[in-house]
């Protein structure tokens, strides 16, 4: 009985460190989106070329999702998390030394490969460290770091960019990553990730094959939902800095400060969604996910038709709030539906489909903006069209109890 507080304390430390790792990864990504205006000037990039630079990260990131999940399930989360952070931190530093468009594209692709292993590995660590009835909450708290990173990045990276230049920003962030990697390696010890879960779940003698996992309809529906919502959010993240400065006339510092507001509301939406998942959403996921997806689309439409900057930020904030609620459902359900020994692979596959959307979006939007001579409505319409896929997948989403998954879900109570 005396070791229960100690176990809980270790779980909280692990969750805090995983959260920090996500914040760092998001800070690295958002630093590029904040710096892209200056990078475009230095390298004389057209909108299409700018879109390719932004997409190059997602090419590597998407490519590593499924292998990263498999590696985490096979070799454990500790090794994969540490290697991933060190690898992406090295290429964050290299970003600051990029000498040409081609070099920037290759560096960002390799940076994406490093970050691509972290989502599934961190989710695997959650499954190893937390009891099954606590995983959904822990997962969504961890994933709220995505939006929080979007709050932190403009507030940190924008002043640094003005102060020391965009190249030094990436060098500083990369060095910080090495420190975070060491902390995670130190605290994610095997004794903290084993015999800790206290769970009452049936254990299979054999791990389901990847082919068996691919037959799971719920897995595909969650992946399609994330494709639609990922397209929406990464379209906004990638192009709103340029849109606000070039179309709405904001200066760099004002843009950085204002874009932190929608990121904060997105974090709030994700955290609220995680807290409500078991108490309100459980068994009604398709109703809530469909409703929240539709509301996110509505506010996206209002955003690019808004007559003022204040309304643009207001509608974007509401859009990211409802996106966060959908995101919470997407990331919480796997912990209720799948066994612990395939969490890495399942979340890796879901995130792979989501990152396909993120990979395509910056380039497609850049091409549409260029085709329409700097006009954004066609580019935003592309986001809306893809986001409707989330609505369609949500409508058909099975409740965990009705799921066709042959891996046992948690029973109520």
N, C-alpha and C positions, 0 to 999 in steps of 0.2 A: 504493500500500500504506500510505503514511503517513497517509492521510486516513481509514482504517478506524476507528482509535480515536476520531477526532473525530466520525465519523458515529454510532458507538455511543454516545458521550457525549451527542450531541444527542438521540438517541432516548430515552435515559434521562431527560434533562431534560424532554422532551415528555411522556413517560409520567408523570413525577412531577407535572407541572403539570395534566395531565388528571385524574389521581388526586385532586389537591387540589381541582379544580373539582367533582368528584363528591362529595367529602367536604363541601364547602361547601353543595352543593345538598341533601344529605341532612341536614346540620345545620339548614338552614332548615326542612325538612319536620319533622324530629324536634322542633324547638323548639315547633312547634304541638302536637304530641302530648304533650309534657311540660307545656305551658302550658294545655292544654285544661281541666284541672280548675279552674284559677283563672278562665279565660275563661267557663266554664259558670256559675260562681258570679256573676260580674259581670253577665253578660247574662241570667241566670236561664233557662238553656237546659234544655229537656227532653232525654231521650236521643235522640229523633227529630231535634230541631233540632241537637243536637250532632253527630249523624251527618251531617247536611246540610253543616255547616261543614267537617267533615273531608273530605267527598266533593267539595266545590266545587273544591278544588285539583285533584283527579284529573280533573274534567270538562275543565278547561283543558289539563291535562297530556296526557290521552289525545287530545284534539282536535288537538294540535300534533305528535304523533308522526310521522305520515306526511308532512305538509307539511315538517316539520323535516328528515326524511331526504332528501326531494326537493331542498330548498334546499341542503343540504350537498353532495349530489352535483353540483348545478348550479353553485353559487357558491363552493364550497370550505368547508372546515371552519373556517378562521380567522375569517372574517367572522361566520358563524352562531354559533360558540361565544362570541365576544366580545359580540355583540348580545344573545344569550340571557342571559348572566350579568348584564349591566348592567340588562336589562329586569326579570329576576326580583329583583335586588337592590333596585331602586326600589320594587317592590311588597312586598318584605320590610319595608322601612322604613315603608311605608304601613300595613302590618298593625298596627304599633305605635300608629297614630293612628285605628284603627277606632272608630267612634262608635255603631254599631248592628249588629244581627244582619245586616241586608241589606247594609250596607257591608262587613262582614267577609266575607260570601259572595262579593261582587263582587271584592273585593281578592284573595282567595285564588284565585278563578277566573283572574284576570289573572296572578297569580303563577305559576299552573300553566301558562299559555300560555308564559311565559318559559322555565320549566324544561323544557318539553316538547321544545324544539328541541335540547337538549344531548345526550341519549343517542345519537341517530343521528350527530350532528356529531362527537362525541368518538370514536365507533367509526370514522367515516370518517377521522379523523386517524390512528388506529391503522393503518388499511389503507394510508394514504399514506406513513407513516413507517417501517413495519416490513416486512421480507421476509415472504413468505407463511407460511413455516414457523415464524415467531416471533409471528405475530399472535394465535393462540389463547391463548398464554401471556400476552402483553401485555394482551389484552382482559380475561381473567379477573382479572389483577392489578388492572387499572383498576376492574373491577366489584366487586371485594372491598371497595372504598371504600364501597359501599352499606352493608354491615354495619358497617364501621369507623366510618362516620358515626353509626350507631346506638349505638356505644360512646362516641364523643366527645360526642354531643349531651346525654345525661343527665348526664355528668360535668361539662360546661361549662354547659349551659342551666339545669339545676336549681339549682345554687348561685347563678347570676346571677339567676334568677327570684326566689329568696328574698331576694337582696341588693338588686336594683334594680327588681324588678317585671317582669311579663311584657311590658309595652309597650316598655320600654327594651331588653329582650333582642333584640327584632326590629329595633329601630333600629341597635343595635351590629352585629348580624350583617349587615344590609344594607350598612352602610358598609364592612365587611370585603370584601364581594363586589366592590365597585368596584375595590379593590386587586388582587384575583385576576384580574379581567377585564383590567386593564392588563398584568399579567404574562403572561397567555396571549397577548394581542395582540402583545406584544413578542417572545416566543420562538417563536410559531407562524408564523415567516416562511416564505415560499414556498420559499426555498432549503433549508429544513430538512424540507420535506414533499414534495420532488420529487427525482427521480433518486437516491433513497436506498434504494429497496427491494431492488435487486439480485435481483429475482425471476425465476424461469423459469416464467412462466405465459402462456398464449396470450392475446393481446389481440384483442377483437372490434373491428371497424371501426366498428360502431354500438352504442350503448348499448341494451340490451333495454328495451322499453316497459314501463310499469307494468302494463299488461294482460297482457303475457307473463310478468312476474314473478308475477302473481296466479294463474297456472296451475300454479305450483310446489307440489306436495303437501308437500314437506319444509318449506317456508316456513309453511304452514298448521299443520302438526303442531307445529312449534316454537312457533308463536303460541298454540296451544291449551294446550300444556304450560305456557307462561308465564302464561296466563290462570289456570290452576288453582293454580300455585305463587304467583303474585302475590296472588291472593285470600287464600291461606293466610297469607302473610307480612304483608300490609297489614292483614288482620283483627287479627293479633296486635299489630302496631305501633300501630294506631289505638286499640284497646280495652284492651290489657293495663294501661296506666297507670290507667285508671278501674277496671278489674277488681281490680287489686292494692290500690288505696286503698279502694274502696267495699265489695268483697266479702271481701278477705283482710285488711283493716284496717291496711295499711301507711301510714306518714306519707309526705309528699311526697319528702323527701330519701332515705329508705330505698328507696322505689319507684324513684327515679332511678338510684341506685347498682346495684340488683339488675337492672334492665332492661338495663343495659350488658353483662351477662354473656352472655345469648343472642345479642346483637348481635355480640359478639366471636367466639363459636363459629361464627356464620354467616359471618363474614369468613374464618375459618380454613378452613371447608368450601369456600368459593369458591376460595381460593388453592390448596388441595390439589387440588381438581377441575381447575383450570387446569393444574397441573403434571403431573397424571396423564392429561390428555386424549389427548395423542399417544402416550404410552407404554403406556397400559392401556385407555383408554376407546375409542380410535379403532377403528371397525369394530364395536364392541360397545355403542354408545350406547344402543340400545333396552333392552338387558339391564340396564345400570347405572341408566339413568334410571327404569325401571320399579321396580327394587328400592329405589332411594333415595326415590322418591315414596311408595311404600308405607310405608317406615320413618318418613318425615316425618309421614304421616297417623297412624300408630300412636302416636307420641309426642305428637301433638296431642290425640288421644283421652285418653291417660293424663294429660295436663296438667290438663284441667278436671275430672278425677275424682280428682286428687291430694289426700291428706288434710292436707298441710302446705305452707307457702310454699316451704320448701327443695326439696320434690319438684316443685312447680310450676315453679320456676326450672330445676331439673335437666332435667325433661322438655321445657321450652321450649328449653333449650340444645341438647338432642339433636335436637329438631325443626328448629331453624334450621341445625344442622350439615348434616343431610341435604338440607334445602332448598338450602343453599349448593352442594352437590355437583350437584344437578339444575340449578341456575341456571348453574353453570359450563359444563355441557354445552349448555344452550340458547344461551348467549352465545358459546361457542367454535365451534360448528358452522358458523355462517354464514361465518366466515372461511376455512373449509375447502371450503365448498360453492359460494359465490357469488364472482363476479368483483369486483375492487376498485371498479369504477365503479358498482356497485349496492349496495354495503355499506350506505350511508346509508339507502337506500330499504328494503332488506330488514330491517335491524335496527329501523328506524322502524316498519314494519308489525308485526313480532313484538312490539315494545314496546307498540304500539297495542292489540293484543288483550290483553296483560297488564294494561295500565292500565284497560281496560274492567272487568276484575275488581276492580282497586283502587278504581275509581270507585264501583262498586255496593256494595262490602263495608261501608264504615263506615255508610252509610245503612240497608242491609238489616239489619245487626246491631243498629243502634240501634232500628229498628222492632220487631225480634224481642224485644229486651230489654224494650222498653216494653210490648209485647203480653203478655209473660209476667211482668209485674210485677217487673222487675228481675232475673229469673233468666237466667243465661247459657248453659245447656246447648243451647238451641235455636239461639242465635247461633253457638256453636262447631260445632254440627252442620252449619250452613250452610257453614262453612269446609271441613269434611271432605268434604261432597258435591261442592263445586267442585274440591277437590284431586284427587278421583278422575278428573276429566277429564284431568289430567296423566298419570295411570296409563294411561288408555285411549289417549291420543295417543302415549305412549312405546312401548306394545306394538307399534304399527304404524309406528314410526319407521324409515325406510330408512337403511341405512348410506350414507355418502357415495359409495362406489364404485357402489352400486346405485341411487343417487338418480335421479329423473327430471329433474333439473335439466339444462338444456342448456348451462349455463355450466360450464366445466371445473373440476373439483376437483383439489386437489394430488395428484400421484401419490406413492405411498409411496417413501421413500428420497430 
